[in-house]
């Protein structure tokens, strides 16, 4: 089976001892590029969503139509510091935390449903 594999013969010339050219600068450029991509794809969008959610929760008022993160839609009847009371139907009111509010709906959406 030796005829399928050719013999590896060492070259008589001494090998060059020089390392890769620009290795340190390339790793720094790679690290900076990774940090920029991390900022643009993860950090900034997350901060933007958090800011929008904070503004949404601070601007809640009586009469707003909202949807909770659990999917319950209703109209706000009372707002306190940490909790909101939403009217789901004529006789049912639910007290939920403000953080559970997922989105506000345009006025009149609940009547159309």
C-alpha positions as CSV (number, residue, x, y, z in Angstrom):
1,X,0.0,0.0,0.0
2,X,3.0,2.2,0.1
3,X,2.8,3.1,-3.5
4,X,-0.5,5.1,-2.9
5,X,1.2,7.5,-0.5
6,X,4.2,9.5,-1.7
7,X,7.2,9.9,0.6
8,X,7.5,13.3,2.3
9,X,11.0,14.5,2.0
10,X,12.3,17.3,4.2
11,X,13.7,20.3,2.5
12,X,17.4,21.0,3.1
13,X,16.8,24.8,3.5
14,X,16.3,26.1,7.0
15,X,12.8,27.3,7.9
16,X,12.0,30.9,8.3
17,X,11.5,31.9,12.0
18,X,9.2,34.9,11.3
19,X,5.7,34.8,12.7
20,X,2.5,36.0,11.0
21,X,2.7,39.6,9.9
22,X,0.3,41.9,11.7
23,X,-1.2,39.3,13.9
24,X,-1.7,41.6,16.9
25,X,-3.3,44.4,15.0
26,X,-5.7,41.9,13.3
27,X,-6.8,40.6,16.6
28,X,-7.5,44.1,17.9
29,X,-9.4,45.0,14.7
30,X,-11.4,41.7,15.1
31,X,-12.2,42.5,18.7
32,X,-13.3,46.1,17.9
33,X,-15.5,44.8,15.0
34,X,-17.1,42.2,17.3
35,X,-17.9,44.9,19.9
36,X,-19.5,47.2,17.2
37,X,-21.6,44.3,15.9
38,X,-22.6,43.4,19.5
39,X,-23.6,47.0,20.2
40,X,-25.6,47.4,16.9
41,X,-27.4,44.1,17.0
42,X,-28.0,43.4,20.7
43,X,-27.4,46.4,23.0
44,X,-29.1,49.3,21.1
45,X,-32.3,47.5,20.1
46,X,-32.8,46.2,23.7
47,X,-32.3,49.6,25.2
48,X,-34.7,51.1,22.6
49,X,-37.4,48.5,23.5
50,X,-36.9,49.1,27.2
51,X,-37.3,52.9,26.7
52,X,-40.5,52.4,24.7
53,X,-42.0,50.1,27.3
54,X,-41.1,52.6,30.1
55,X,-42.8,55.4,28.2
56,X,-45.8,53.2,27.5
57,X,-46.2,52.4,31.2
58,X,-45.7,56.0,32.4
59,X,-48.3,57.4,30.0
60,X,-51.2,55.0,30.9
61,X,-54.4,56.8,31.6
62,X,-58.0,56.0,32.6
63,X,-59.9,55.1,29.4
64,X,-57.0,53.7,27.5
65,X,-57.6,50.3,25.8
66,X,-54.7,47.9,26.4
67,X,-53.6,44.3,25.9
68,X,-51.7,42.5,28.6
69,X,-48.8,40.2,27.9
70,X,-51.1,37.3,28.6
71,X,-53.4,38.4,25.8
72,X,-56.3,39.9,27.8
73,X,-57.8,43.1,26.3
74,X,-59.6,45.7,28.3
75,X,-60.2,49.3,29.1
76,X,-58.3,50.9,32.0
77,X,-60.6,52.1,34.8
78,X,-58.1,53.0,37.5
79,X,-54.3,53.6,37.5
80,X,-52.1,53.5,40.6
81,X,-48.3,53.5,41.0
82,X,-47.8,49.8,40.5
83,X,-51.2,48.4,39.5
84,X,-53.9,49.0,36.9
85,X,-57.5,48.0,37.0
86,X,-58.9,47.0,33.6
87,X,-62.5,46.4,32.7
88,X,-62.7,43.2,30.6
89,X,-66.5,43.2,30.3
90,X,-69.4,45.1,31.9
91,X,-69.2,43.2,35.2
92,X,-65.6,41.9,35.2
93,X,-62.6,44.1,36.4
94,X,-59.1,42.7,36.8
95,X,-56.3,44.2,38.8
96,X,-52.9,43.6,37.2
97,X,-49.4,45.0,37.5
98,X,-48.3,47.7,35.1
99,X,-45.5,45.6,33.9
100,X,-48.0,43.1,32.5
101,X,-49.3,45.7,29.9
102,X,-48.0,44.7,26.5
103,X,-49.4,47.4,24.3
104,X,-52.1,50.0,24.0
105,X,-54.8,49.8,21.4
106,X,-56.4,52.6,19.3
107,X,-59.6,54.0,20.7
108,X,-62.7,51.9,19.7
109,X,-60.8,48.7,19.1
110,X,-62.6,46.8,21.9
111,X,-66.1,47.6,20.5
112,X,-65.0,46.3,17.1
113,X,-63.9,43.0,18.5
